[in-house]
Structure formats: C-alpha cells, structure tokens
C-alpha cells in the first residue's frame, strides 16, 4: 500500500498561543503545507513534542501577564492569577509541584489543542500524531462535559484519525532530568504503550527520549507497530558537543543512537518518523533536524549523509520545514 509519511518541523512563537484562533490558524497552515502536492494515498502527518505546552501559560492571557521572558516567570504569574484553582489542584494531588498549576488551565487548553488538531486531521485527510501537551487525564461526557479525571499530569501525545477522532493518547515514559522532572510530571507506564490501527497501518508512539530506550521499542515492535512516531523537542544547540560522548555533536548523537538505530532488525517496525520542534517561546529554544527513517530489513539501501536507514532529513535545525517520504506498507 502506497503511503505518505510526513514529519512537520514546526517553528512556534508566543503569538501562536495567545488565542484559540491563532493556535488553530497556525496548525491549519502547517497541515496545508504538510500535504501539499500529495496524491490521495493514505498519509501520516506527525507534529513535534510540547507543541501544545505553551497553551497552558499563554492562552487567553493579557499582555501584562506575559511580560516575563521565561517559563518559570509565566508559571508564577499563572499561580498568582489562579491561586484558588492551584490550591485545589495541590489538595487533590497531595503533591507540591508546578504541575498542579497546570490544572487550572488544563480543560481550556485541552479543548483548544484537540479541536485544532481534529480540524487539521480532517483538512489534510490524514492520520495525525499531534505532538504533546502537559495534561492530567481529561474526560468528556454528556453531564460533566470536559473535566479532569485524575490528579497526575503527563506529557501526552494524541493520535487522530482522518475523521478528526482521537484514536489514542500516549504518555511519555522516560522524563528528562531537567524541566519535565522538576515540574512534577508523572511517568507513563511501559505496559500501556499500545499501537493503534490507522490508515497507514499499526502506529506506535514513543515520545522523544522514549525512542532511545530499547524497552520502549521492544514493546511497540512486539505489539505489532509498523510505523513508530517519535515527537521530539530538543532544547540544546544541534551542533554542540553531546555531553555523554564529546566526540559526537548533538545532531550526530540523535542519528547514531535515536530512532534510526533502535528500529533496526525489528520484526514488525518498518519506518520511523521523528518531527522536531523549533522556534522561540519564552526561554525555550528547541532545535533539531526532523527525519524519516527505515528498518533496513524492509527498506535496504536507505542511506543519507552517511547514515544507513535515513530516508529523509530536514535541511536545517532552526527553521520550519516539512519532511515527506512516500513508502510501501503492507
């Protein structure tokens, strides 16, 4: 089956998060760019990690409350503005952390995020991995509407069908030692990683750092994933020396040890899609080159920039791009 695999290297700015309309407009523009020129074959469009996180801090807030240039400053402004809701969240979670502050904005941010990507999926007639947002589990039912159904906050990726319906939610299992851990996010469970049936086959999601862990890829492969999406946000210069091995740059480490490496010689996994976030929001400056990679067992001969298994790679690490590949899937 001929299928299109697309990684969106989204460049995000603070102005994209000021309102539901500005966020929706940006996501629609990215989708239009992602599917331009494609035929009617099934397509997967993948967006980066934390693309929705700034909604929690910037959505519907006044200019006065956004004068800070840092995430910590914006979060503190949020606590002062919504202190009653934050106290209620702290009481529910029994845990003193920044994640409790996100509860006060979670339902509104969830609705804006889900509506924007559902519309984009329909617009592009695509299966969409919408990147991630920091949220507690939110449910919707006829009496209570959208409501928080649990105290823990996760780094959560949403997958949508071409009809705009949520197919699955994936919680990040391995949190980074920096902001994610300090903010009080909770870890997902390895055993909860289940591929979904999609228009491009069985689709698994490994959020950013999870794609470096063999156990995560083992689980997805063993459960029949044919394509793995790794939504990522790398908050380090792409050309800096990699702390774990100074002989490698940050970018070389991603291509040496990341999804390109972990999907090789797998029984089920054929392709990997790694969309990277770029741009500048508060004091966050993510950088990275998005890629589409292949298991050489099923796609021998894939080679780019000296890396076996790389089918396509963004040209830059700091500008908006779309990486498209057309492949054959069973």
C-alpha positions, 0 to 999 in steps of 0.5 A: 500500500502506497503511503505518505509519511510526513514529519512537520518541523514546526517553528512556534512563537508566543503569538501562536498561543495567545488565542484559540484562533491563532493556535488553530490558524497556525496548525491549519497552515502547517497541515496545508503545507504538510500535504501539499502536492500529495496524491490521495494515498493514505498519509501520516502527518506527525507534529513535534513534542510540547507543541501544545505546552505553551497553551497552558501559560499563554492562552487567553492571557493579557499582555501584562501577564506575559511580560516575563521572558521565561517559563518559570516567570509565566508559571508564577504569574499563572499561580498568582492569577489562579491561586484558588484553582492551584490550591485545589489542584495541590489538595487533590494531588497531595503533591507540591509541584508546578504541575498542579498549576497546570490544572487550572488551565488544563480543560481550556487548553485541552479543548483548544489543542484537540479541536485544532488538531481534529480540524487539521486531521480532517483538512489534510485527510490524514492520520495525525500524531499531534505532538504533546501537551502537559495534561492530567487525564481529561474526560468528556461526557454528556453531564460533566462535559470536559473535566479532569479525571485524575490528579497526575499530569503527563506529557501526552501525545494524541493520535487522530484519525482522518475523521478528526477522532482521537484514536489514542493518547500516549504518555511519555515514559522516560522524563528528562532530568531537567524541566519535565522532572522538576515540574512534577510530571508523572511517568507513563507506564511501559505496559500501556504503550499500545499501537493503534490501527490507522490508515497507514497501518499499526502506529506506535508512539514513543515520545522523544527520549522514549525512542532511545530506550530499547524497552520502549521499542521492544514493546511497540515492535512486539505489539505489532507497530509498523510505523513508530512516531517519535515527537521530539523537542530538543532544547540544546544547540544541534551542533554542540558537543553531546555531553555523554560522548564529546566526540559526537555533536548533538545532531550526530548523537540523535542519528547514531543512537535515536530512532534510526538505530533502535528500529533496526532488525525489528520484526514488525517496525518498518519506518520511523518518523521523528518531527522536531520542534523549533522556534522561540517561546519564552526561554525555550529554544528547541532545535533539531533536524526532523527525519524519516527513517527505515528498518533496513530489513524492509527498506535496504539501501536507505542511506543519507549523509552517511547514515544507513536507514535515513530516508529523509532529513530536514535541511536545517535545525532552526527553521520550519520545514516539512519532511515527506517520504512516500513508502510501501506498507503492507 
